Amino acid sequence: MAPLFSVILPTYNRAAMLRTALWSVAAQSFTDFECFVLDDGSTDVTPQVFEEFSGRRCFEFVRFEENRRQHVCRNWALARASGDFIAFLDSDDIWLPERLEVFAAAIRSRAEPDFWFSNAWLWRDGRILGTLFESEARLSEGRVPGWMAVGHPQLPYVTTNLALRRTLFEKVGRFREDMRILEDTELYARMLASGARVGAIRRPLAVRRLHPGQITHDYRLDYREALMALEAGGAAADVLAQEKKRLALSVAGYFLKSLQQRTAREFLVQELGDAAQDSLWFKLSFLPSWVLAGGKALRRLGLAILRHPAWASAPVREVYRFIDPLLTQEMVSSRAQKSEAERMRLSGSG
């Protein structure tokens, strides 16, 4: 009998984080699922992590000898998945134990949604900073325009928080393999444009980690592919113009955070013309780097103090109780892996 969920988890050179992600899958209170774990040509000790979990019923481990990128891995697994719903987990994120159970209950209570998403906790530098969206936020459900998949505040999903009916992929296809960054957004835009119905779960059911080791964005490419996703979602000319401006301002913000003021300014002028000069980001682009860096550092310090676990709310303390042992073990494993790599390097150079 086919499971309710097929979970797809690609990974590349994140052995210690992968172990944490796998433990979070193994800890699920709902067990009617299969999980494809795909090593995308890793050169670290990921195969050893596979061995640790190889005896568990739900996991199917696959290793590719060469790096093919995560959307190719996901397409490979999609072709073999048998679950009624497809769920994705990035190898640097963590599911809370009740994640699939809550999704299953929502699916059974409302038959119409094909495109489910939940809230998530945001974690960085040892702190839970808050949630992906406020619990009382206005969210779009039911049939929504496809272009809203492209970062619209009323549709605040990330791939780790989704569960998609498998028949949607049969209807609109899989991830485009000629895109490099927003192939997931483009696919979801096509799904919504095809008439997929959205269901939202306001409860945070995962921990989304923000860290320096995440995929480095090419912000210009990110912007171009976002425009491609808007078009795939059927955005009309007036909507496309409005969303293009919003995306351009967002990309300029990323450039400023990276202390690329001149690049931010030139990008805004290129994309918005004379209207660029009216934007806050354009004005901030004239600030010296030390001011922007100082503001960024102060903000992170403030968040570290305000979000200290010592005065966390009861729900946040509960999340810490689950993830802290996993992250401690991850840190130990990561240090051991680095020590072994250094030992091998020195041995080879000798």
C-alpha positions in Angstrom: 0.0 0.0 0.0 1.4 3.4 -0.9 2.3 5.7 1.9 0.7 9.1 2.5 4.0 11.0 2.1 7.1 10.6 0.0 9.9 12.7 1.6 12.7 13.9 -0.7 16.0 15.0 0.9 19.0 15.8 -1.3 22.3 16.6 0.2 25.8 17.7 -0.8 28.8 17.9 1.5 26.8 18.4 4.7 27.5 15.2 6.5 27.0 16.6 10.0 23.9 18.6 9.2 22.5 15.7 7.2 22.7 13.5 10.3 20.7 16.0 12.2 18.1 16.2 9.4 17.8 12.4 9.3 17.3 12.2 13.0 14.5 14.7 12.7 12.8 12.5 10.1 13.4 9.3 12.1 11.7 11.1 15.1 8.4 11.7 13.3 5.4 10.7 15.3 3.6 9.9 12.0 5.2 6.9 10.3 3.2 6.4 7.1 6.0 7.8 4.8 9.0 6.8 2.6 12.1 9.0 2.5 14.5 9.3 -0.4 17.9 10.5 0.7 20.1 11.5 -2.3 23.8 12.2 -2.0 24.6 14.5 -4.9 28.3 13.5 -5.3 29.5 14.5 -1.8 33.3 14.3 -1.2 32.9 14.3 2.7 31.9 11.5 5.0 28.2 11.5 3.9 28.4 7.8 2.9 29.2 7.0 6.6 26.1 8.9 7.7 24.1 6.7 5.2 25.6 3.6 6.9 24.4 4.8 10.3 20.8 5.0 9.2 20.8 2.2 6.6 18.8 -0.3 8.8 15.8 2.0 9.2 12.7 1.1 7.4 11.6 4.4 6.0 14.9 5.5 4.3 16.1 4.7 0.8 19.6 6.0 0.2 21.0 6.8 -3.3 24.4 8.1 -4.1 25.4 9.8 -7.3 29.1 9.9 -8.1 29.0 13.4 -9.7 27.3 16.5 -8.5 24.0 17.0 -10.5 22.4 19.8 -8.4 19.5 19.4 -6.0 16.6 19.9 -8.5 18.0 17.0 -10.7 18.1 14.8 -7.5 14.5 15.8 -6.6 13.3 14.9 -10.1 15.0 11.5 -9.9 13.1 10.8 -6.6 9.9 12.2 -8.0 9.9 9.7 -10.8 10.0 6.9 -8.1 7.9 8.4 -5.3 4.7 6.6 -4.5 3.2 8.8 -1.7 0.0 10.7 -2.2 1.8 13.9 -1.1 5.4 14.9 -1.7 7.3 16.6 1.1 10.8 18.1 0.8 13.5 18.6 3.5 16.7 20.5 2.9 19.7 18.8 4.6 20.4 21.9 6.7 16.9 22.2 8.1 15.1 20.2 10.9 11.6 18.9 11.1 9.9 18.9 14.5 8.6 15.4 15.5 4.9 16.3 14.9 5.5 17.8 11.4 4.0 15.0 9.3 1.3 14.2 11.9 -0.1 17.7 11.8 0.1 17.8 8.0 -1.7 14.4 7.8 -4.5 15.7 10.1 -4.9 18.8 7.9 -5.0 16.7 4.7 -7.7 14.5 6.2 -9.8 17.4 7.5 -9.8 19.3 4.2 -9.8 17.3 1.0 -9.6 20.2 -1.5 -6.0 21.7 -1.0 -3.3 20.3 -3.2 -0.6 22.7 -2.0 -0.1 22.7 1.7 2.5 24.9 3.6 3.2 25.5 7.3 5.0 28.0 9.4 8.6 27.4 10.6 11.0 28.7 13.3 14.0 30.7 12.0 17.4 29.8 13.6 20.7 31.5 13.4 23.8 31.7 15.5 22.4 29.5 18.2 19.2 31.5 18.6 15.6 31.0 17.5 14.8 34.4 16.0 11.1 34.0 15.4 8.9 32.5 12.8 8.7 32.6 9.1 5.4 34.5 9.4 3.2 35.8 12.2 0.5 33.4 13.4 -2.2 36.1 12.7 -0.8 37.0 9.3 -3.2 37.4 6.4 -2.6 34.3 4.2 -4.0 33.4 0.8 -5.7 30.0 0.5 -7.8 28.2 -2.1 -7.1 29.1 -5.7 -4.6 31.9 -5.9 -2.7 33.5 -8.9 0.4 31.6 -9.9 2.6 34.7 -9.7 2.0 34.9 -5.9 4.4 32.0 -5.5 7.3 34.4 -6.1 7.8 35.7 -2.6 4.4 37.2 -2.0 3.8 38.1 1.7 0.4 36.4 1.6 2.0 33.1 0.5 5.1 32.8 2.7 6.2 29.3 2.1 9.7 27.7 1.7 10.2 24.3 0.2 11.1 22.6 3.5 7.6 23.5 4.7 5.5 22.1 1.8 3.5 19.1 1.1 2.3 18.8 -2.5 -0.2 16.4 -4.0 1.8 14.0 -6.3 -0.8 14.4 -9.1 0.3 18.1 -9.4 3.7 17.0 -10.7 1.9 14.7 -13.2 -0.2 17.6 -14.3 2.4 20.4 -14.7 5.8 18.5 -14.8 8.8 18.6 -12.5 11.6 21.0 -11.7 13.2 22.7 -14.6 16.8 21.5 -14.9 18.0 24.5 -16.9 17.5 26.9 -14.0 20.0 27.2 -11.1 18.4 29.0 -8.2 14.6 29.4 -8.3 13.6 26.2 -10.1 11.4 25.4 -7.1 9.6 28.8 -7.2 9.1 28.5 -11.0 7.5 25.1 -10.6 5.2 26.2 -7.8 4.1 29.2 -9.9 3.1 26.8 -12.6 1.2 24.6 -10.1 -0.8 27.5 -8.8 -1.4 28.9 -12.3 -2.8 25.4 -13.2 -5.5 25.7 -10.5 -3.8 24.1 -7.5 -5.6 24.9 -4.2 -3.6 26.2 -1.3 -4.0 25.2 2.4 -2.1 26.9 5.2 -1.0 25.6 8.6 0.0 28.4 10.9 1.8 26.3 13.4 5.7 26.2 13.1 6.6 22.6 12.3 10.2 22.9 11.2 13.4 24.8 12.0 14.8 26.7 9.1 18.5 27.3 9.6 20.2 30.4 8.3 24.0 30.0 8.1 27.1 31.0 6.0 27.3 27.5 4.4 24.1 27.9 2.5 24.1 28.1 -1.3 25.7 31.4 -2.3 23.2 33.4 -4.3 24.0 35.1 -7.5 21.6 37.9 -6.9 21.3 39.0 -10.5 20.5 35.4 -11.6 18.1 35.1 -8.7 16.3 38.2 -10.0 16.2 37.0 -13.6 14.8 33.6 -12.6 12.3 35.3 -10.3 11.0 37.2 -13.4 10.8 33.8 -15.2 8.7 32.4 -12.4 6.4 35.4 -12.5 5.8 34.8 -16.2 5.3 31.1 -15.6 2.7 32.0 -13.0 0.7 34.0 -15.6 1.4 37.5 -14.2 -0.4 40.2 -16.3 1.7 43.2 -17.5 0.6 45.5 -14.7 1.3 42.8 -12.0 4.6 42.0 -13.6 5.7 45.6 -13.5 4.6 45.9 -9.8 6.3 42.7 -8.8 9.4 43.5 -10.8 9.8 46.7 -8.7 9.4 44.8 -5.5 11.9 42.1 -6.5 14.4 44.8 -7.7 14.3 46.5 -4.3 14.7 43.2 -2.5 17.8 42.3 -4.6 19.2 45.8 -3.9 18.8 45.1 -0.2 20.8 42.0 -0.5 23.6 43.9 -2.3 23.6 46.4 0.5 23.8 43.7 3.2 26.8 42.4 1.3 28.3 45.9 1.4 28.1 46.3 -2.4 26.6 49.8 -2.3 27.7 50.8 -5.8 26.3 47.6 -7.3 23.0 48.1 -5.5 22.7 51.6 -6.8 23.6 50.7 -10.4 21.2 47.7 -10.3 18.3 49.9 -9.1 18.9 52.5 -11.9 19.2 49.7 -14.5 15.9 48.1 -13.4 13.8 51.0 -12.2 15.2 54.0 -14.1 14.6 57.4 -12.6 12.2 55.9 -10.1 15.2 54.3 -8.4 16.2 57.5 -6.8 13.0 57.6 -4.7 13.8 54.3 -3.0 15.2 54.0 0.5 17.8 51.5 -0.7 19.1 53.9 -3.3 19.6 56.5 -0.6 21.2 54.1 1.8 23.7 53.0 -0.9 25.6 56.3 -0.4 26.4 55.3 3.2 30.0 54.2 3.8 30.6 50.5 4.4 31.6 50.9 8.0 28.1 52.4 8.8 26.3 49.6 7.0 28.5 46.9 8.6 28.1 48.5 12.0 24.3 48.6 11.7 24.3 45.0 10.6 26.5 44.0 13.6 24.3 45.9 16.0 21.2 44.3 14.7 22.6 40.8 15.1 23.8 41.7 18.6 20.4 43.0 19.5 18.7 39.8 18.2 21.2 37.7 20.1 20.2 39.4 23.3 16.5 39.7 22.8 16.2 36.1 21.6 18.4 34.5 24.3 17.0 31.1 25.3 17.0 32.2 29.0 13.8 34.3 28.4 12.3 32.3 25.6 8.5 31.5 25.6 7.3 28.0 26.5 6.8 26.9 22.8 10.4 28.1 22.0 11.9 26.3 25.0 10.2 23.1 23.8 11.9 23.5 20.4 15.2 24.1 22.0 14.8 20.9 24.1 14.4 19.0 20.8 17.1 20.6 18.7 19.8 21.3 21.2 21.0 17.7 21.7 21.0 17.2 17.9 23.0 20.4 17.3 25.4 19.5 20.1 26.1 16.1 18.5 26.3 17.8 15.1 29.0 20.2 16.4 31.0 17.3 17.9 30.7 15.4 14.6 31.7 18.4 12.5 34.8 19.0 14.6 35.8 15.4 14.4 35.4 15.4 10.7 37.5 18.6 10.3 40.2 17.1 12.6 40.3 13.9 10.5 40.5 15.9 7.3 43.4 17.9 8.7 45.1 14.7 9.8 44.8 13.2 6.3 46.1 16.4 4.8 49.1 16.5 6.9 49.7 12.8 6.4 49.5 13.3 2.7 51.8 16.3 2.6 54.4 14.4 4.7 
